[in-house]
Amino acid sequence: MSSVELTEILKWARKQPFVPFTLTLTSGTEIAVDHAEEIFFLPSPERISHIEVFSRNDFHVFGPPAVVAITATRKSYEQLS
């Protein structure tokens, strides 16, 4: 599987209004991002070495090349209808 382009990850994270999404990693792990405040790009969005996602019960740190898919979450579809 090929990695998702970093620009695509940033596009989802900055979308206005925000739409919840799920990141799928090379390991098969799925990480839900329910709010824009849950995803951080370090050291900065201009020079990203890793991504951190905080949720109620989890904390994930990974490099951008680990992301192989981005999908809108079910919650997103319910918000749109």
C-alpha positions as CSV (number, residue, x, y, z in Angstrom):
1,M,0.0,0.0,0.0
2,S,1.2,3.5,-0.7
3,S,1.2,6.3,1.7
4,V,-1.4,9.1,1.6
5,E,0.2,12.4,0.6
6,L,0.9,14.8,3.5
7,T,-1.1,17.5,1.8
8,E,-4.2,15.3,1.8
9,I,-3.8,14.7,5.6
10,L,-3.5,18.4,6.2
11,K,-6.6,19.1,4.0
12,W,-8.7,16.8,6.1
13,A,-7.4,18.2,9.4
14,R,-8.1,21.8,8.3
15,K,-11.4,21.3,6.5
16,Q,-14.0,24.0,7.4
17,P,-16.4,23.0,8.7
18,F,-14.5,20.1,10.2
19,V,-15.6,16.6,9.1
20,P,-14.6,13.7,11.4
21,F,-12.3,11.2,9.7
22,T,-10.4,8.0,10.3
23,L,-6.7,7.5,9.5
24,T,-5.7,3.9,8.6
25,L,-2.1,3.1,9.2
26,T,0.2,0.5,7.5
27,S,-0.3,-1.7,10.6
28,G,-4.1,-1.8,9.9
29,T,-4.7,0.4,13.0
30,E,-7.6,2.8,12.5
31,I,-7.5,6.1,14.3
32,A,-10.6,8.2,14.6
33,V,-10.2,12.0,14.6
34,D,-13.5,13.4,15.8
35,H,-12.4,17.1,16.3
36,A,-9.7,19.3,14.8
37,E,-8.3,19.8,18.3
38,E,-7.3,16.1,18.4
39,I,-4.7,16.1,15.7
40,F,-1.3,17.8,15.9
41,F,1.6,18.1,13.4
42,L,5.0,18.4,14.9
43,P,7.3,20.3,15.0
44,S,5.0,22.4,12.8
45,P,2.6,22.1,9.8
46,E,5.4,23.5,7.5
47,R,7.9,20.8,8.5
48,I,6.2,17.8,9.8
49,S,8.2,14.9,11.2
50,H,5.4,13.2,13.1
51,I,1.6,13.4,13.7
52,E,0.0,13.1,17.2
53,V,-3.7,12.2,17.6
54,F,-5.3,12.5,21.1
55,S,-8.7,11.1,21.7
56,R,-10.7,10.3,24.9
57,N,-9.0,7.0,25.5
58,D,-6.0,6.9,23.2
59,F,-2.9,8.7,22.2
60,H,-1.1,7.8,18.9
61,V,2.2,9.1,17.4
62,F,3.3,8.2,13.9
63,G,5.1,9.5,10.9
64,P,3.1,10.7,7.9
65,P,4.3,7.8,5.7
66,A,2.4,5.4,8.0
67,V,-1.0,6.7,6.8
68,V,-2.4,4.6,3.9
69,A,-6.0,5.8,3.9
70,I,-8.3,8.5,5.1
71,T,-12.1,8.1,5.2
72,A,-14.9,10.1,6.5
73,T,-16.4,8.5,9.7
74,R,-19.9,7.3,10.1
75,K,-20.5,10.3,12.3
76,S,-19.6,12.5,9.3
77,Y,-22.3,10.9,7.2
78,E,-24.9,11.3,9.9
79,Q,-24.0,15.0,10.2
80,L,-24.5,15.5,6.4
81,S,-27.9,14.0,6.3
